[in-house]
Amino acid sequence: MWFDRDMSVTPEQMSLTGRVAVVTGGGAGIGRGIAVGLRAFGAEVAIWERDPQSCTATAQSDGVLGIEVDVRDSAAVDAALARTTVELGVPTILVNNAGGVFKSDLLDTSENGWDALYRSNLRHVLLCTQRVARVMVEAAKPGSVINVTSIEGVRAAPGYAAYAAAKAGVINYTQTAALELAPH
């Protein structure tokens, strides 16, 4: 059997024209790369970014809708989704990329530290997925939800127990959400 060694996909081979994508944490790093890639394949892209400078800079340079939002806040997510829907249409692609980490040894992790890592790495996945999935279901549009996680979600990570627990939660949440949303 013959295989093409160049397995890259070009925009001509896979068009996202007519699709609306949301990328959380899309102002820099991996999120920005994902947003640029989706845009290259024809999607209209909204980045939901907490940092106002990177949000504005990415929106201007990459031709995406930049919405300054803290995705850990449900009211802010609702407002960002409303604006995205008005300006671009109903999202059918969601990339939950936002997150953060800091070292916190188990014996020294405070409740506030635990909560901060949970909110930054797991809570927003529920908020954004739930809100975007609701509008997709209401509009009877199929879509894709992509959750970015870390190797720390599947292995022991001394010094990062809270972070690893949150990332493991994202993995299990993704599997469960996929089954619940599949009928839609």
BELURFEN-V744034 format. One record per residue. N is the residue number from 0. RES is the residue in one small letter. PHI is phi in radians with two decimals (* if undefined). D_CENTER is the distance of its C-alpha to the mean C-alpha in Angstrom with 2 decimals. Layout:
N;RES;PHI;D_CENTER
N;RES;PHI;D_CENTER
This chain:
0;m;*;37.37
1;w;-1.65;36.11
2;f;-2.16;32.53
3;d;-1.32;31.22
4;r;-1.22;30.40
5;d;-1.57;28.14
6;m;-1.60;25.14
7;s;-1.19;23.03
8;v;-1.89;21.74
9;t;-1.77;22.68
10;p;-0.98;21.48
11;e;-1.18;24.79
12;q;-1.46;24.09
13;m;-2.56;20.74
14;s;-1.58;20.26
15;l;-1.91;17.29
16;t;-0.99;19.71
17;g;1.56;19.50
18;r;-1.71;15.85
19;v;-1.98;13.40
20;a;-2.09;9.78
21;v;-2.06;7.16
22;v;-2.15;4.91
23;t;-1.39;4.30
24;g;1.11;6.93
25;g;-1.54;8.13
26;g;-1.46;11.69
27;a;-2.78;12.70
28;g;1.03;12.70
29;i;-1.03;10.36
30;g;-1.05;7.75
31;r;-1.13;10.93
32;g;-1.05;12.20
33;i;-1.13;9.53
34;a;-1.06;10.13
35;v;-1.09;13.80
36;g;-1.11;13.90
37;l;-1.08;12.63
38;r;-1.10;15.13
39;a;-1.08;17.77
40;f;-1.60;17.62
41;g;1.78;18.31
42;a;-1.27;15.24
43;e;-1.44;15.22
44;v;-2.14;12.06
45;a;-1.95;10.97
46;i;-1.77;9.23
47;w;-1.84;8.74
48;e;-2.28;10.37
49;r;-1.36;12.76
50;d;-1.44;15.26
51;p;-1.11;17.56
52;q;-1.19;19.12
53;s;-1.22;16.23
54;c;-1.08;14.73
55;t;-1.15;18.18
56;a;-1.08;19.00
57;t;-1.18;16.02
58;a;-1.05;16.57
59;q;-1.23;20.24
60;s;-1.43;20.27
61;d;-1.95;17.68
62;g;1.19;18.41
63;v;-2.01;15.15
64;l;-1.44;14.99
65;g;-1.72;14.14
66;i;-2.12;13.67
67;e;-1.33;14.37
68;v;-2.70;12.77
69;d;-1.66;12.45
70;v;-1.24;9.63
71;r;-1.44;12.01
72;d;-1.93;14.52
73;s;-1.09;14.79
74;a;-1.14;17.13
75;a;-1.17;15.02
76;v;-1.12;12.09
77;d;-1.03;14.94
78;a;-1.15;16.36
79;a;-1.12;13.34
80;l;-1.15;13.01
81;a;-1.06;16.78
82;r;-1.14;16.94
83;t;-1.03;14.43
84;t;-1.13;16.50
85;v;-1.17;19.73
86;e;-1.46;19.10
87;l;-2.11;17.30
88;g;2.05;17.65
89;v;-1.24;15.82
90;p;-1.17;12.28
91;t;-2.12;12.50
92;i;-2.35;9.33
93;l;-2.22;5.83
94;v;-2.02;3.10
95;n;-1.48;1.38
96;n;-1.94;3.53
97;a;-1.00;5.91
98;g;3.06;9.01
99;g;-2.93;12.67
100;v;-2.60;15.90
101;f;-2.60;19.60
102;k;-1.23;22.56
103;s;-2.69;24.20
104;d;-1.02;27.02
105;l;-0.89;27.39
106;l;-1.25;30.72
107;d;-1.88;29.55
108;t;-1.25;26.21
109;s;-1.45;26.74
110;e;-1.08;25.33
111;n;-1.12;23.63
112;g;-1.11;22.09
113;w;-1.04;20.92
114;d;-1.08;19.47
115;a;-1.10;17.71
116;l;-1.22;16.00
117;y;-1.09;15.22
118;r;-1.12;13.76
119;s;-1.30;11.65
120;n;-2.07;10.37
121;l;-2.29;10.88
122;r;-1.01;11.85
123;h;-1.13;8.77
124;v;-1.12;7.28
125;l;-1.10;10.58
126;l;-1.01;10.75
127;c;-1.23;7.84
128;t;-1.09;8.55
129;q;-1.04;12.16
130;r;-1.17;12.46
131;v;-1.18;10.93
132;a;-1.08;12.76
133;r;-1.04;15.81
134;v;-1.25;16.14
135;m;-1.11;15.74
136;v;-1.12;18.40
137;e;-1.06;20.56
138;a;-1.52;20.57
139;a;0.96;21.26
140;k;-1.96;18.66
141;p;-1.26;17.18
142;g;-2.85;13.61
143;s;-2.30;10.91
144;v;-2.07;7.92
145;i;-2.06;6.50
146;n;-1.90;5.73
147;v;-1.49;6.59
148;t;-2.28;9.69
149;s;-2.49;13.09
150;i;-1.00;16.66
151;e;-1.15;17.52
152;g;-1.35;16.28
153;v;-2.22;19.21
154;r;-2.52;21.91
155;a;-1.18;23.87
156;a;-2.39;22.85
157;p;-0.92;25.81
158;g;1.58;25.00
159;y;-2.37;21.39
160;a;-1.03;22.03
161;a;-1.15;19.76
162;y;-1.09;16.78
163;a;-1.09;17.72
164;a;-1.11;18.17
165;a;-1.11;14.72
166;k;-1.18;13.20
167;a;-1.12;15.83
168;g;-1.07;14.82
169;v;-1.07;11.25
170;i;-1.09;13.25
171;n;-1.17;15.74
172;y;-1.02;13.53
173;t;-1.05;11.84
174;q;-1.11;15.44
175;t;-1.22;16.78
176;a;-1.06;14.32
177;a;-1.04;15.00
178;l;-1.20;18.66
179;e;-1.21;18.57
180;l;-1.54;16.75
181;a;-0.92;18.73
182;p;-1.09;21.70
183;h;-1.62;19.82
